[in-house]
Amino acid sequence: MNTETAHQLASDAASRPQRRLIERACVDPGSIAPRDARDVGKYFFERLSRLEEGTREHQYVRNALIEMNLSFVKYAASRFRHRGQEEMEDIIQVGTIGLIKAIDRFELSREVEFTSFALPYITGEIKRFFRDTTWAVHVPRRLQEARVELSKATDELQSRLGRQPTTDELSELMQLEPAEIAEVQKAANGYNAASLDASLTGQEADGEDGRLADVIGVEEDTYELIENYRSLAPLVARLDERDRRIIHLRFVEERTQQEIADALDISQMHVSRLLSRLLTKLRTGLLTTA
């Protein structure tokens, strides 16, 4: 910050200690304690409102406000420390985005403490980060929020009853239908995901342990039918109208040979020979295209 801007900020202070604090904040805003940041912040906001956005002075005052309030971001982020130290750096960075939004939108005329104004922005940004990035499978926001309430209700009933609560008990406490509780419980399974290559002990499989996929996976034998259908469709399309009708009556409507004979006014023996010829023709066609 240039000397003129620093002097202007300091001159707005009512007392010498405040002027010294402002001058120190101009030089090293990160060294200002949280209590002092609340005291001198209004002088920076007043100056910020008088500066033209985009200028060097405006950017410096804005950055000083950000650095002075980073300790407040860390305080807000500490509410989520149960998520582990590895996530804290990301949480603080996301919370800082909320702080910047609060600084850009704060007005002294609101007559409210900046910290009270900024806290919803900071925590809201952190919660949005959790909602958008921490779920293994994306589910609607309504169900994400209901999962949190379900977790609280489950913990409350467990401590009260000494056992796992039933769906009906959760439904009564949360004032939701049992079907809605079941929907939330199902959606909660999308929060975490496990690798199909993980062993049954929860570690990555090393070739000897059984894999999770070996337990929950099954062979799907209908995929081959789809391939056969796609290959068979153009062959059936090239048949004449009577042959296509015979195929339809036998394999779609599942009629007997005698019923087909009655429908076409021919003998059952004739139907048998026609079906044998058609199936041989289609089988040969499939082998040729394969």
C-alpha positions, -999 to 999 in steps of 0.1 A, spaced: 0 0 0 13 35 -8 22 58 21 -7 82 13 -33 54 17 -17 42 49 -17 77 64 -53 82 53 -64 50 71 -44 59 102 -58 95 103 -93 81 105 -85 64 139 -97 81 170 -67 72 192 -30 68 189 -31 31 197 -56 25 169 -34 45 145 -4 24 154 -25 -8 149 -37 4 115 -2 12 104 10 -22 115 -20 -38 97 -9 -19 65 25 -34 68 17 -69 80 -20 -76 81 -15 -113 90 1 -103 124 -31 -87 136 -49 -106 164 -86 -115 158 -98 -90 184 -78 -62 169 -89 -72 134 -125 -65 145 -115 -31 159 -96 -18 129 -116 -36 102 -141 -8 100 -114 16 90 -103 -7 61 -139 -11 50 -145 26 51 -114 31 29 -124 3 6 -158 18 -1 -141 51 -12 -116 34 -35 -122 26 -71 -125 -11 -77 -97 -25 -98 -71 0 -86 -39 -11 -68 -50 6 -36 -84 -11 -37 -68 -45 -42 -43 -39 -14 -69 -28 12 -91 -58 1 -61 -82 5 -53 -67 39 -89 -74 51 -86 -110 38 -53 -116 56 -66 -100 89 -96 -124 89 -79 -156 80 -78 -166 117 -116 -164 116 -117 -188 87 -96 -212 106 -119 -209 136 -149 -216 114 -131 -246 97 -123 -261 131 -159 -271 134 -152 -297 108 -119 -310 122 -136 -344 127 -132 -350 90 -94 -354 95 -63 -333 92 -58 -343 55 -90 -324 45 -84 -293 67 -62 -275 41 -89 -278 15 -116 -268 40 -96 -236 49 -91 -227 12 -128 -231 5 -137 -211 36 -114 -184 24 -135 -181 -8 -165 -176 15 -146 -149 34 -137 -131 1 -174 -131 -9 -184 -117 25 -158 -89 22 -170 -80 -13 -206 -78 -1 -203 -62 33 -215 -27 40 -208 -7 71 -243 7 69 -257 -28 79 -247 -20 115 -237 -56 121 -204 -71 131 -184 -83 101 -178 -117 118 -215 -122 122 -220 -113 86 -192 -134 72 -198 -167 92 -227 -179 70 -207 -172 39 -177 -192 52 -196 -222 65 -220 -221 36 -190 -224 12 -175 -252 32 -208 -271 33 -212 -266 -5 -178 -280 -10 -187 -312 10 -220 -315 -9 -204 -312 -43 -171 -331 -39 -172 -356 -10 -201 -378 -22 -189 -408 -42 -222 -408 -60 -242 -376 -67 -276 -375 -51 -301 -347 -48 -294 -319 -23 -326 -327 -5 -314 -362 3 -279 -350 12 -293 -327 38 -317 -353 50 -288 -377 55 -273 -353 81 -306 -351 100 -310 -389 98 -275 -394 113 -284 -370 142 -317 -387 148 -301 -422 147 -275 -411 173 -301 -396 195 -323 -427 195 -294 -450 200 -283 -432 231 -319 -431 243 -329 -467 235 -295 -484 238 -300 -501 205 -303 -494 168 -336 -476 161 -362 -490 137 -374 -472 106 -407 -465 124 -390 -449 153 -368 -427 130 -400 -418 111 -417 -406 142 -388 -385 154 -381 -369 121 -417 -365 111 -412 -383 78 -429 -412 62 -412 -446 65 -407 -447 27 -389 -414 29 -366 -427 57 -358 -457 35 -350 -434 6 -326 -414 27 -309 -445 40 -305 -458 5 -291 -425 -7 -266 -425 22 -249 -455 7 -237 -431 -20 -215 -411 4 -186 -436 4 -175 -460 -23 -152 -490 -21 -130 -503 -50 -142 -535 -66 -106 -546 -66 -104 -543 -28 -99 -576 -9 -125 -588 16 -103 -574 44 -107 -539 30 -72 -536 15 -62 -537 -21 -62 -573 -34 -27 -589 -39 -38 -618 -61 -44 -642 -32 -72 -626 -12 -107 -627 -25 -118 -595 -42 -150 -576 -33 -161 -580 -70 -160 -618 -65 -186 -616 -38 -211 -591 -52 -205 -596 -89 -225 -621 -110 -223 -633 -145 -249 -616 -167 -259 -642 -194 -284 -619 -211 -257 -597 -227 -251 -624 -252 -288 -623 -261 -285 -586 -269 -256 -593 -293 -276 -621 -310 -306 -599 -313 -287 -571 -330 -271 -596 -354 -304 -614 -360 -326 -583 -367 -313 -575 -402 -316 -612 -412 -352 -614 -401 -359 -581 -420 -348 -597 -453 -373 -626 -450 -406 -624 -469 -438 -615 -451 -450 -651 -445 -417 -662 -431 -415 -632 -407 -451 -640 -395 -442 -676 -388 -411 -664 -368 -433 -639 -349 -461 -664 -341 -436 -690 -329 -410 -670 -309 -429 -638 -300 -464 -650 -294 -451 -685 -285 -478 -703 -303 -476 -741 -310 -470 -755 -344 -506 -765 -346 -519 -731 -337 -496 -716 -364 -509 -741 -389 -545 -731 -381 -537 -694 -384 -520 -699 -419 -544 -726 -430 -517 -751 -437 -507 -785 -421 -487 -788 -389 -461 -809 -408 -457 -780 -433 -452 -756 -404 -425 -779 -389 -406 -780 -422 -409 -742 -427 -396 -735 -392 -367 -759 -397 -357 -742 -429 -360 -707 -415 -339 -716 -384 -312 -731 -405 -312 -701 -427 -309 -677 -398 -283 -698 -380 -262 -698 -411 -266 -661 -415 -254 -655 -379 -223 -677 -384 -215 -658 -416 -218 -623 -399 -198 -635 -369 
